Amino acid sequence: MGIIRSSFSFLLGTGCGIYIAQNYNVPNVKKLVNTWLFVAKHVEETYRKPKQKDED
């Protein structure tokens, strides 16, 4: 019974996801993540403390 119940919810979720992706304007998640990573990297490089030379 357990495998039927878990596979049913998986198939139902897959079917709903396919329907939503075909009929609605869903953003490209991979593109959004890459954009935010680029912005985060740019902010981190902009506001990073300057490197200090090691004083021996």
Backbone as CSV, one residue per row, in Angstrom:
resi,resn,N_x,N_y,N_z,CA_x,CA_y,CA_z,C_x,C_y,C_z
1,MET,0.806,-1.193,0.000,0.000,0.000,0.000,0.852,1.261,0.000
2,GLY,2.000,1.211,0.649,2.832,2.397,0.770,3.390,2.884,-0.551
3,ILE,3.812,1.933,-1.398,4.395,2.335,-2.686,3.326,2.903,-3.618
4,ILE,2.115,2.390,-3.541,1.030,2.911,-4.381,0.670,4.321,-3.937
5,ARG,0.588,4.543,-2.650,0.213,5.856,-2.123,1.282,6.895,-2.456
6,SER,2.561,6.550,-2.295,3.618,7.524,-2.579,3.757,7.764,-4.078
7,SER,3.575,6.749,-4.895,3.671,6.955,-6.340,2.476,7.750,-6.858
8,PHE,1.300,7.593,-6.245,0.130,8.369,-6.645,0.364,9.853,-6.401
9,SER,0.878,10.220,-5.241,1.112,11.638,-4.956,2.214,12.195,-5.850
10,PHE,3.222,11.392,-6.160,4.278,11.824,-7.076,3.719,12.071,-8.473
11,LEU,2.914,11.149,-8.975,2.333,11.298,-10.307,1.348,12.463,-10.360
12,LEU,0.577,12.652,-9.313,-0.346,13.782,-9.262,0.422,15.103,-9.266
13,GLY,1.490,15.192,-8.495,2.310,16.403,-8.478,2.992,16.660,-9.809
14,THR,3.475,15.606,-10.445,4.099,15.745,-11.763,3.090,16.231,-12.789
15,GLY,1.912,15.656,-12.771,0.862,16.070,-13.709,0.457,17.523,-13.495
16,CYS,0.301,17.940,-12.247,-0.044,19.342,-11.958,1.087,20.270,-12.394
17,GLY,2.321,19.880,-12.169,3.459,20.696,-12.573,3.543,20.867,-14.083
18,ILE,3.289,19.804,-14.812,3.299,19.878,-16.280,2.181,20.791,-16.762
19,TYR,1.005,20.655,-16.186,-0.123,21.494,-16.582,0.181,22.971,-16.324
20,ILE,0.701,23.288,-15.150,1.017,24.681,-14.802,2.093,25.239,-15.717
21,ALA,3.129,24.444,-15.998,4.228,24.916,-16.852,3.750,25.197,-18.278
22,GLN,2.773,24.440,-18.762,2.298,24.635,-20.123,1.301,25.782,-20.250
23,ASN,0.531,26.037,-19.213,-0.576,26.981,-19.336,-0.346,28.328,-18.647
24,TYR,0.704,28.465,-17.885,0.965,29.712,-17.180,2.389,30.164,-17.467
25,ASN,2.635,31.443,-17.264,3.954,32.010,-17.500,4.808,31.803,-16.236
26,VAL,5.482,30.682,-16.173,6.297,30.323,-15.024,7.731,30.786,-15.284
27,PRO,8.356,31.507,-14.332,9.722,31.982,-14.577,10.719,30.825,-14.602
28,ASN,11.819,31.048,-15.305,12.895,30.065,-15.373,13.706,30.164,-14.086
29,VAL,13.595,29.178,-13.225,14.214,29.217,-11.904,15.739,29.228,-12.015
30,LYS,16.285,28.471,-12.936,17.733,28.409,-13.091,18.298,29.779,-13.468
31,LYS,17.608,30.493,-14.350,18.047,31.822,-14.754,17.972,32.797,-13.580
32,LEU,16.908,32.706,-12.775,16.773,33.579,-11.605,17.885,33.326,-10.587
33,VAL,18.207,32.061,-10.355,19.258,31.721,-9.394,20.605,32.228,-9.891
34,ASN,20.902,32.048,-11.171,22.167,32.539,-11.713,22.268,34.049,-11.613
35,THR,21.153,34.762,-11.836,21.152,36.220,-11.723,21.432,36.646,-10.287
36,TRP,20.768,36.015,-9.334,20.984,36.380,-7.922,22.394,36.026,-7.458
37,LEU,22.963,34.935,-7.953,24.346,34.605,-7.595,25.317,35.645,-8.149
38,PHE,25.062,36.117,-9.369,25.899,37.156,-9.952,25.802,38.444,-9.139
39,VAL,24.587,38.823,-8.746,24.400,40.034,-7.945,25.084,39.887,-6.587
40,ALA,24.943,38.744,-5.954,25.571,38.528,-4.646,27.090,38.578,-4.765
41,LYS,27.649,37.996,-5.805,29.093,38.023,-6.008,29.576,39.450,-6.243
42,HIS,28.815,40.226,-7.021,29.182,41.613,-7.293,29.153,42.442,-6.005
43,VAL,28.129,42.271,-5.187,28.033,43.007,-3.919,29.169,42.606,-2.985
44,GLU,29.465,41.320,-2.929,30.538,40.841,-2.050,31.882,41.415,-2.481
45,GLU,32.152,41.462,-3.777,33.420,42.007,-4.258,33.486,43.519,-4.066
46,THR,32.364,44.200,-4.172,32.333,45.657,-4.028,32.604,46.079,-2.588
47,TYR,32.013,45.393,-1.630,32.095,45.808,-0.235,33.099,45.003,0.591
48,ARG,33.953,44.254,-0.045,34.967,43.472,0.659,36.016,44.409,1.247
49,LYS,36.504,44.071,2.432,37.568,44.849,3.032,38.827,44.696,2.188
50,PRO,39.614,45.769,2.061,40.857,45.638,1.293,41.831,44.724,2.017
51,LYS,42.607,43.981,1.232,43.581,43.070,1.819,44.731,43.880,2.411
52,GLN,45.169,43.456,3.590,46.299,44.096,4.239,47.523,43.204,4.098
53,LYS,48.685,43.851,3.923,49.913,43.068,3.815,50.280,42.505,5.186
54,ASP,50.808,41.306,5.184,51.250,40.711,6.453,52.472,41.462,6.961
55,GLU,52.386,41.928,8.181,53.521,42.646,8.789,54.346,41.656,9.588
56,ASP,55.598,41.460,9.175,56.498,40.515,9.850,57.346,41.229,10.862
